[in-house]
Amino acid sequence: AQKYGIEIAEEEESPEQRQAKDKRQSLFIVNEFAARWFQEQLKETEEGKRIGLSYFKERGLLDHTIEKFQLGYSPEAFAHASSNKQYKDEYLTELGLVSKSEKTGKLYDRFRERVMFPISNPMGKVVGFGGRILGKRKDVGKYINSPESPIYHKSQVLYGMHLAKKAIRDQDLCILTEGYMDVILLHQNGVEHTVASSGTALTVEQVRLIRRFTKNVLMIYDGDPAGIKAAMRGIDI
């Protein structure tokens, strides 16, 4: 309706429903700002190009693929940039974009010095992020993801589904992988009916999402014991 400019007569909403709806909309707006900002840092700053862009190029990604998946880089400046835009601290922390220091009470970047993978819902709205640390820091996890929020429930989301759903329907097949780069590289090579469970065990909700487009799934997981175990659990579901 929004796309074609058609007004929808809305049912009466309680103040609580209206408040929850407005908050969800605000959270989407904050995530969209973050995704654009991370993209700009990757392409337009020296640090982003030197660290983030060089990593993606080393992995064989082309410019149009980086653009398609809205890939980005997070220097240690997001908390400052978002406060300049006057986004609410409450929303920034709830989305996991920033954390608050227990000592000083100041906000700091949760994804600092990481390449960024926006995670979208099937409609293409950014609901969360995955961030991969580069370098040899051992004091932090290799990947961190956005926490659960009113707009992000990881058990219900498949990475890349908004870009893959048409190809899945056309091919009548969904290729299911484990990670972000698996999806991105397969899409770049023309295998666009591919999504990932993004490091989480496959869930019933994710299977139901796939079944909206096809009943056929090809699982391509890592060949190590953990990957085989995850595939067997997924087959059971």
C-alpha positions as CSV (number, residue, x, y, z in Angstrom):
1,A,0.0,0.0,0.0
2,Q,2.8,2.4,0.8
3,K,4.6,1.5,-2.5
4,Y,1.5,2.4,-4.6
5,G,0.2,5.3,-2.4
6,I,-2.9,3.5,-1.3
7,E,-4.3,4.5,2.1
8,I,-5.4,1.8,4.4
9,A,-8.2,2.4,6.9
10,E,-6.7,1.5,10.2
11,E,-8.5,-0.1,13.1
12,E,-8.9,1.7,16.4
13,E,-5.6,1.4,18.3
14,S,-5.2,1.7,22.1
15,P,-2.5,4.2,23.3
16,E,-0.3,1.2,24.2
17,Q,-0.6,-0.3,20.7
18,R,0.1,3.1,19.1
19,Q,3.2,3.6,21.4
20,A,4.6,0.2,20.6
21,K,4.0,0.8,16.8
22,D,5.7,4.2,17.0
23,K,8.7,2.7,18.9
24,R,9.1,-0.1,16.3
25,Q,9.1,2.5,13.5
26,S,11.7,4.5,15.4
27,L,13.9,1.5,15.8
28,F,13.8,0.8,12.1
29,I,14.8,4.4,11.4
30,V,17.8,4.1,13.8
31,N,18.9,0.9,12.1
32,E,18.6,2.4,8.6
33,F,20.7,5.3,9.7
34,A,23.3,3.0,11.2
35,A,23.5,0.8,8.0
36,R,24.0,3.9,5.8
37,W,26.6,5.3,8.2
38,F,28.6,2.1,8.3
39,Q,28.5,2.0,4.4
40,E,29.8,5.5,4.3
41,Q,32.7,4.7,6.7
42,L,33.7,1.7,4.5
43,K,33.8,3.7,1.3
44,E,34.7,7.2,2.2
45,T,37.1,7.1,5.2
46,E,40.8,6.1,5.1
47,E,40.3,3.7,8.0
48,G,37.3,2.1,6.4
49,K,39.1,1.6,3.0
50,R,42.3,0.4,4.6
51,I,40.8,-2.1,7.0
52,G,37.2,-2.9,5.9
53,L,37.3,-2.5,2.2
54,S,40.6,-4.3,1.8
55,Y,39.2,-7.3,3.8
56,F,36.2,-7.6,1.5
57,K,38.4,-7.3,-1.6
58,E,40.7,-10.0,-0.2
59,R,37.7,-12.2,0.1
60,G,36.9,-11.6,-3.6
61,L,33.9,-9.3,-3.3
62,L,33.1,-7.0,-6.1
63,D,31.8,-3.4,-5.7
64,H,28.3,-4.2,-6.7
65,T,28.1,-7.1,-4.2
66,I,29.3,-4.9,-1.4
67,E,26.6,-2.4,-2.4
68,K,23.9,-5.1,-2.8
69,F,24.4,-6.4,0.7
70,Q,25.0,-2.9,2.3
71,L,28.3,-4.0,3.8
72,G,30.1,-1.5,6.0
73,Y,32.7,-0.8,8.6
74,S,32.4,0.6,12.1
75,P,35.2,2.8,13.3
76,E,35.1,4.1,16.9
77,A,32.8,7.0,16.1
78,F,29.2,5.7,15.9
79,A,28.1,6.8,19.4
80,H,29.2,10.3,18.6
81,A,27.6,10.4,15.2
82,S,24.3,9.0,16.5
83,S,24.2,11.5,19.4
84,N,24.7,14.3,16.9
85,K,21.5,13.1,15.1
86,Q,19.8,13.1,18.5
87,Y,18.6,9.5,18.4
88,K,17.5,8.3,21.8
89,D,20.1,6.6,23.9
90,E,17.4,4.1,24.9
91,Y,16.9,3.0,21.3
92,L,20.6,2.8,20.5
93,T,21.3,0.6,23.5
94,E,18.2,-1.6,23.0
95,L,19.3,-2.2,19.4
96,G,22.8,-3.1,20.6
97,L,24.5,-0.4,18.6
98,V,26.1,1.1,21.6
99,S,26.7,0.1,25.3
100,K,26.9,2.2,28.4
101,S,30.1,2.3,30.5
102,E,29.4,1.2,34.1
103,K,32.2,3.5,35.3
104,T,31.5,6.7,33.4
105,G,28.0,6.2,32.2
106,K,29.1,7.3,28.7
107,L,28.0,5.5,25.6
108,Y,30.6,3.6,23.5
109,D,30.5,1.8,20.2
110,R,29.7,-1.9,20.6
111,F,30.7,-2.8,17.0
112,R,33.9,-0.7,16.9
113,E,36.7,-1.8,14.5
114,R,34.5,-4.4,12.8
115,V,33.2,-5.0,9.3
116,M,29.4,-4.9,9.3
117,F,26.8,-7.2,7.9
118,P,23.3,-5.7,8.1
119,I,20.6,-8.3,8.7
120,S,17.2,-7.6,7.0
121,N,13.7,-9.0,7.4
122,P,12.0,-10.5,4.3
123,M,10.7,-7.1,3.4
124,G,14.2,-5.6,3.3
125,K,14.1,-3.6,6.5
126,V,17.3,-3.7,8.6
127,V,16.5,-5.4,11.9
128,G,20.0,-6.1,13.2
129,F,23.7,-6.4,12.5
130,G,26.6,-8.9,12.6
131,G,30.1,-7.5,13.1
132,R,33.4,-9.3,12.4
133,I,36.5,-8.2,14.2
134,L,39.6,-7.9,12.0
135,G,43.2,-8.3,13.3
136,K,44.4,-10.5,16.1
137,R,42.6,-9.2,19.2
138,K,42.0,-12.1,21.5
139,D,40.0,-10.1,24.2
140,V,36.8,-10.0,22.1
141,G,34.7,-12.5,20.1
142,K,35.4,-12.9,16.4
143,Y,31.7,-12.2,15.6
144,I,29.1,-10.3,17.6
145,N,25.5,-9.9,16.7
146,S,22.7,-7.5,17.6
147,P,20.7,-8.6,20.7
148,E,17.0,-9.5,20.5
149,S,14.8,-6.5,20.2
150,P,11.2,-5.6,19.4
151,I,12.2,-5.7,15.7
152,Y,14.8,-8.5,15.7
153,H,14.2,-12.1,16.7
154,K,17.1,-14.2,15.4
155,S,15.1,-17.4,15.5
156,Q,12.7,-15.9,12.9
157,V,15.3,-14.3,10.5
158,L,17.4,-15.8,7.7
159,Y,20.3,-13.8,6.4
160,G,19.8,-12.8,2.7
161,M,16.1,-13.8,2.5
162,H,15.0,-10.4,1.2
163,L,17.4,-10.8,-1.7
164,A,16.9,-14.5,-2.3
165,K,13.1,-15.0,-2.0
166,K,12.3,-14.4,-5.7
167,A,15.1,-16.8,-6.8
168,I,14.0,-19.4,-4.3
169,R,10.5,-19.3,-5.7
170,D,11.8,-19.4,-9.3
171,Q,14.1,-22.3,-8.6
172,D,11.7,-24.0,-6.2
173,L,14.8,-24.6,-4.0
174,C,16.4,-22.9,-1.1
175,I,20.1,-23.4,-0.4
176,L,20.8,-23.1,3.3
177,T,24.3,-22.2,4.5
178,E,25.8,-21.2,7.8
179,G,27.5,-17.8,7.4
180,Y,27.2,-14.4,5.9
181,M,30.1,-14.8,3.5
182,D,28.7,-18.1,2.2
183,V,25.6,-16.3,1.1
184,I,27.3,-13.3,-0.3
185,L,29.8,-15.2,-2.5
186,L,27.2,-17.6,-3.8
187,H,24.9,-14.6,-4.8
188,Q,27.9,-13.0,-6.5
189,N,28.4,-16.1,-8.5
190,G,24.8,-16.2,-9.7
191,V,23.5,-18.7,-7.1
192,E,20.9,-16.3,-5.6
193,H,18.5,-18.8,-4.0
194,T,20.8,-18.9,-1.0
195,V,20.2,-17.8,2.7
196,A,22.0,-18.5,6.0
197,S,21.0,-19.3,9.5
198,S,23.7,-16.8,10.7
199,G,25.5,-18.9,13.2
200,T,22.3,-20.0,15.0
201,A,20.9,-23.5,15.0
202,L,18.1,-23.8,12.5
203,T,14.7,-23.1,14.1
204,V,11.1,-24.1,13.3
205,E,10.3,-20.5,12.6
206,Q,13.1,-20.3,10.0
207,V,11.8,-23.4,8.3
208,R,8.3,-22.0,8.2
209,L,9.8,-18.9,6.5
210,I,11.5,-21.0,3.8
211,R,8.3,-22.9,3.3
212,R,6.5,-19.8,2.2
213,F,8.7,-19.9,-1.0
214,T,9.6,-23.6,-1.4
215,K,9.4,-27.0,0.2
216,N,12.8,-28.0,-1.1
217,V,16.0,-27.3,0.9
218,L,19.7,-28.1,0.1
219,M,21.9,-27.7,3.2
220,I,25.5,-26.8,2.6
221,Y,27.2,-26.6,6.0
222,D,30.8,-26.9,7.0
223,G,32.2,-30.4,6.7
224,D,33.6,-30.4,10.3
225,P,31.9,-32.3,13.1
226,A,30.0,-29.2,14.3
227,G,28.7,-28.5,10.8
228,I,27.6,-32.1,10.3
229,K,25.8,-32.1,13.7
230,A,24.1,-28.8,12.8
231,A,23.0,-30.2,9.4
232,M,21.5,-33.4,11.0
233,R,19.6,-31.3,13.6
234,G,18.3,-29.1,10.7
235,I,17.2,-32.2,8.7
236,D,15.2,-33.4,11.7
237,I,13.3,-30.1,11.9
